[in-house]
C-alpha cells in the first residue's frame, strides 16, 4: 500500500514537472504582442494619415483591431487599450462598447467630483457593456489636506491637478499601448488642431480622439437619437464638468465654456 502510494506520488511529480516544462516552453515561444515605442509611433503616424476623415466608429474599430488583444477571448481582460471618460455623458462609452463589449473605461475619481458625476458613473456602468476602472489618487483629500494644507486646489491648482489627475492617470496607463479620449477640437483654442490619432509624448502610447471633429450639435444629435445617458448637471447649465471646486456655471451671456472645469 505504501509502495503504491510512493509510486503514484512519484508519477504525479513527474507529470507535474513535464506539464510545467511544457507550459514554460509555450510561454517562452509566445510572441510579445505589445509593440515598442518606435512601433507605436509609426502606427500612430500611419493611422492618422490613413484615417483622415474617418467616423468615430471607424476610429474605434481601428483601435480595437490594433490594440484589442489576441491571446484570449474578446473582452476587457485582453484589451491593450482603454477608454477615458469624465462622465459628462455616455457618448464615447456608447460608441466604444458597440465596437468592443466589455471595454475598460477609466474614470479618475479625484475625490472632488460632484455627487451627480459619481451617480452618472454608476448609471453608465450599469447600463452599458463596459468595465469601469475607478482610479483614485494615492492620498485621500483629507490626507492631502494634512500633508499640504487645506484646499490645495485654490492655492496651487496645477499641483492639485498633478497629484489627483496626472499622476494617477500615468500609473493607470502604464502597460497599455493606447488610450481613447473624448477630446473635441471645439472645446478650446488649444485643441483646435488636435489629431484623430497621435503618439502621446507624455504617457508614451497611442492616443485616439474619435470625437475630435464633432461639434456641440453633433453631440446633442447623437444623445437624442441614441438616448444616451447625460450628467444631470449639463441640463442645469454646466456645459463642461470637472472637479466641483474648479467648475462654475457660466454667467448669462458669457462664453458657454467660461465656467469649464480645469483639465
C-alpha positions as CSV (number, residue, x, y, z in Angstrom):
1,X,0.0,0.0,0.0
2,X,2.8,2.4,1.0
3,X,4.9,1.4,-2.1
4,X,1.9,2.1,-4.3
5,X,1.4,5.5,-2.7
6,X,5.0,6.4,-3.3
7,X,4.9,5.1,-6.9
8,X,1.8,7.2,-7.6
9,X,3.2,10.3,-6.0
10,X,6.4,9.9,-8.0
11,X,4.5,9.6,-11.2
12,X,2.4,12.6,-10.2
13,X,5.5,14.6,-9.6
14,X,7.0,13.6,-13.0
15,X,3.7,14.6,-14.7
16,X,3.7,17.9,-12.9
17,X,7.4,18.5,-13.9
18,X,6.5,17.6,-17.6
19,X,3.5,19.9,-17.6
20,X,5.5,22.8,-16.1
21,X,8.2,22.4,-18.7
22,X,5.6,22.3,-21.5
23,X,3.9,25.4,-20.2
24,X,7.2,27.3,-19.8
25,X,8.2,26.3,-23.4
26,X,4.9,27.5,-24.7
27,X,5.2,30.8,-22.8
28,X,8.8,31.3,-24.0
29,X,7.7,30.8,-27.6
30,X,4.7,33.1,-27.4
31,X,5.5,36.4,-29.2
32,X,5.4,39.7,-27.3
33,X,2.3,41.3,-28.6
34,X,2.8,44.7,-27.1
35,X,4.7,46.9,-29.6
36,X,7.7,49.0,-28.5
37,X,7.7,52.8,-28.6
38,X,9.1,53.1,-32.2
39,X,6.4,50.8,-33.5
40,X,3.7,52.7,-31.6
41,X,5.0,56.0,-33.1
42,X,4.9,54.5,-36.6
43,X,1.5,53.0,-36.1
44,X,0.1,56.4,-34.9
45,X,1.5,58.3,-37.8
46,X,0.2,55.8,-40.4
47,X,-3.2,55.6,-38.7
48,X,-3.6,59.3,-38.6
49,X,-2.8,59.6,-42.3
50,X,-4.9,56.7,-43.4
51,X,-8.0,57.5,-41.3
52,X,-8.3,61.2,-42.1
53,X,-12.0,61.9,-42.3
54,X,-12.9,58.7,-40.7
55,X,-16.0,58.4,-38.5
56,X,-15.8,57.9,-34.7
57,X,-16.9,54.3,-35.1
58,X,-14.2,53.7,-37.8
59,X,-11.6,55.1,-35.5
60,X,-12.7,52.9,-32.6
61,X,-12.7,49.8,-34.9
62,X,-9.1,50.7,-36.0
63,X,-8.2,51.0,-32.3
64,X,-9.7,47.6,-31.5
65,X,-8.1,45.9,-34.5
66,X,-4.7,47.1,-33.5
67,X,-4.9,47.0,-29.7
68,X,-7.8,44.7,-28.9
69,X,-5.6,41.8,-27.7
70,X,-5.0,38.4,-29.3
71,X,-4.3,35.9,-26.6
72,X,-7.8,35.3,-25.3
73,X,-11.5,35.8,-25.9
74,X,-12.7,39.3,-26.7
75,X,-13.3,41.3,-23.6
76,X,-11.6,43.7,-21.2
77,X,-9.0,41.2,-19.9
78,X,-7.1,41.1,-23.2
79,X,-7.5,44.8,-24.1
80,X,-4.3,46.7,-24.7
81,X,-6.2,50.0,-24.7
82,X,-8.7,51.7,-22.5
83,X,-11.3,54.5,-22.9
84,X,-11.2,57.6,-20.7
85,X,-14.4,59.3,-19.6
86,X,-15.1,62.2,-17.3
87,X,-18.7,61.0,-17.1
88,X,-20.2,64.2,-18.5
89,X,-22.1,62.0,-20.9
90,X,-22.1,58.5,-22.3
91,X,-21.5,59.2,-25.9
92,X,-17.9,57.8,-26.2
93,X,-18.8,54.9,-23.9
94,X,-21.8,54.0,-26.0
95,X,-19.8,54.1,-29.2
96,X,-16.8,52.1,-27.8
97,X,-19.0,49.4,-26.2
98,X,-20.6,48.7,-29.5
99,X,-17.2,48.0,-31.0
100,X,-15.9,46.0,-28.1
101,X,-18.3,44.8,-25.4
102,X,-16.6,44.8,-22.0
103,X,-14.2,47.6,-22.9
104,X,-12.3,49.0,-19.9
105,X,-13.4,52.6,-19.2
106,X,-11.1,54.7,-17.0
107,X,-12.6,57.3,-14.6
108,X,-10.4,59.5,-12.5
109,X,-12.1,59.7,-9.1
110,X,-10.3,62.7,-7.7
111,X,-12.3,63.0,-4.5
112,X,-13.6,66.3,-5.6
113,X,-16.3,65.3,-8.0
114,X,-19.9,66.4,-7.9
115,X,-22.3,63.8,-6.5
116,X,-24.1,63.9,-9.8
117,X,-20.9,62.9,-11.6
118,X,-20.4,59.9,-9.4
119,X,-24.1,59.0,-9.9
120,X,-23.6,59.3,-13.7
121,X,-20.5,57.0,-13.5
122,X,-22.5,54.3,-11.6
123,X,-25.5,54.6,-14.0
124,X,-23.3,54.4,-17.1
125,X,-21.6,51.3,-15.7
126,X,-24.9,49.6,-15.1
127,X,-26.4,50.5,-18.5
128,X,-23.5,49.9,-20.9
129,X,-21.5,46.8,-21.5
130,X,-18.2,48.2,-20.1
131,X,-15.9,47.6,-17.2
132,X,-15.2,50.8,-15.2
133,X,-11.7,51.3,-13.8
134,X,-12.2,53.7,-10.9
135,X,-8.8,55.3,-10.4
136,X,-8.1,57.2,-7.2
137,X,-5.1,59.3,-6.1
138,X,-2.5,57.9,-3.7
139,X,-3.8,60.1,-0.9
140,X,-7.4,60.9,0.1
141,X,-8.5,64.6,0.2
142,X,-8.1,64.5,4.0
143,X,-4.6,63.1,3.8
144,X,-3.6,65.7,1.2
145,X,-5.0,68.5,3.4
146,X,-3.0,67.2,6.3
147,X,0.2,67.0,4.3
148,X,0.0,70.0,2.0
149,X,-2.6,72.2,3.7
150,X,-6.3,72.6,3.2
151,X,-7.8,73.4,-0.3
152,X,-4.6,73.0,-2.4
153,X,-6.8,73.5,-5.4
154,X,-7.3,77.2,-4.5
155,X,-3.6,77.9,-3.7
156,X,-1.9,75.8,-6.4
157,X,-4.4,74.3,-8.8
158,X,-1.7,73.0,-11.1
159,X,-0.2,70.9,-8.3
160,X,-3.6,69.7,-7.2
161,X,-4.4,68.5,-10.7
162,X,-1.0,66.9,-11.0
163,X,-1.4,64.9,-7.8
164,X,-5.1,64.0,-8.2
165,X,-5.2,63.5,-12.0
166,X,-1.9,63.4,-13.9
167,X,0.0,61.1,-11.6
168,X,-2.9,58.6,-11.2
169,X,-3.6,58.7,-14.9
170,X,0.1,58.0,-15.7
171,X,0.1,55.0,-13.4
172,X,-3.1,53.6,-14.8
173,X,-1.9,53.9,-18.5
174,X,1.3,52.0,-17.8
175,X,1.2,48.7,-19.5
176,X,-1.4,49.8,-22.1
177,X,-0.5,50.5,-25.7
178,X,-3.2,53.1,-26.4
179,X,-5.9,55.2,-24.9
180,X,-9.1,56.7,-26.3
181,X,-10.3,60.1,-25.1
182,X,-13.4,62.3,-25.7
183,X,-11.4,65.3,-26.6
184,X,-13.0,67.6,-29.2
185,X,-11.5,70.5,-31.2
186,X,-14.3,72.9,-30.5
187,X,-13.7,72.7,-26.7
188,X,-10.8,75.1,-26.6
189,X,-8.4,77.0,-28.9
190,X,-5.6,74.8,-27.7
191,X,-7.4,71.8,-29.1
192,X,-8.4,73.3,-32.5
193,X,-5.8,71.2,-34.3
194,X,-6.0,68.0,-32.3
195,X,-5.2,65.0,-34.4
196,X,-7.5,62.0,-34.7
197,X,-4.6,59.7,-33.8
198,X,-1.2,60.6,-32.4
199,X,1.6,59.4,-30.2
200,X,1.2,60.7,-26.7
201,X,4.6,62.1,-25.7
202,X,3.5,62.5,-22.0
203,X,2.5,58.9,-21.5
204,X,4.4,57.2,-24.4
205,X,1.4,55.4,-26.0
206,X,-1.0,56.0,-28.9
207,X,-3.8,58.4,-28.3
208,X,-7.1,58.2,-30.3
209,X,-9.7,61.1,-30.3
210,X,-12.7,59.6,-32.1
211,X,-14.8,62.7,-31.4
212,X,-12.2,65.3,-32.3
213,X,-14.2,66.7,-35.3
214,X,-17.6,66.6,-33.5
215,X,-19.5,69.8,-32.9
216,X,-21.7,70.5,-30.0
217,X,-24.7,69.9,-32.3
218,X,-23.2,66.5,-33.3
219,X,-23.1,65.6,-29.7
220,X,-26.6,66.7,-29.0
221,X,-28.0,64.9,-32.1
222,X,-26.3,61.6,-31.1
223,X,-27.5,61.9,-27.5
224,X,-31.1,62.4,-28.7
225,X,-31.0,59.7,-31.3
226,X,-29.5,57.0,-29.1
227,X,-31.0,58.1,-25.8
228,X,-27.5,58.4,-24.2
229,X,-27.1,59.0,-20.5
230,X,-26.1,62.5,-19.6
231,X,-24.8,64.0,-16.4
232,X,-27.8,66.0,-15.0
233,X,-25.5,69.0,-14.3
234,X,-25.4,69.6,-18.1
235,X,-29.2,70.3,-18.0
236,X,-28.6,72.7,-15.1
237,X,-26.4,74.9,-17.2
238,X,-22.9,73.4,-16.8
239,X,-21.5,72.9,-20.3
240,X,-18.3,71.3,-19.0
241,X,-17.9,69.4,-15.8
242,X,-14.8,68.8,-13.8
243,X,-14.0,68.8,-10.1
244,X,-16.6,70.6,-8.1
245,X,-14.4,73.3,-6.6
246,X,-13.0,74.3,-10.0
247,X,-16.2,74.1,-12.0
248,X,-18.6,77.1,-12.2
249,X,-21.7,77.8,-14.1
250,X,-21.0,80.4,-16.8
251,X,-22.7,83.7,-16.3
252,X,-25.6,84.6,-18.6
253,X,-24.3,85.9,-22.0
254,X,-20.7,84.7,-21.4
255,X,-18.9,82.1,-23.5
256,X,-20.5,78.7,-22.8
257,X,-17.2,77.3,-21.7
258,X,-16.1,80.1,-19.4
259,X,-17.1,78.0,-16.4
260,X,-15.4,74.9,-17.5
261,X,-13.6,72.7,-15.1
262,X,-9.8,72.6,-15.4
263,X,-8.4,69.7,-17.4
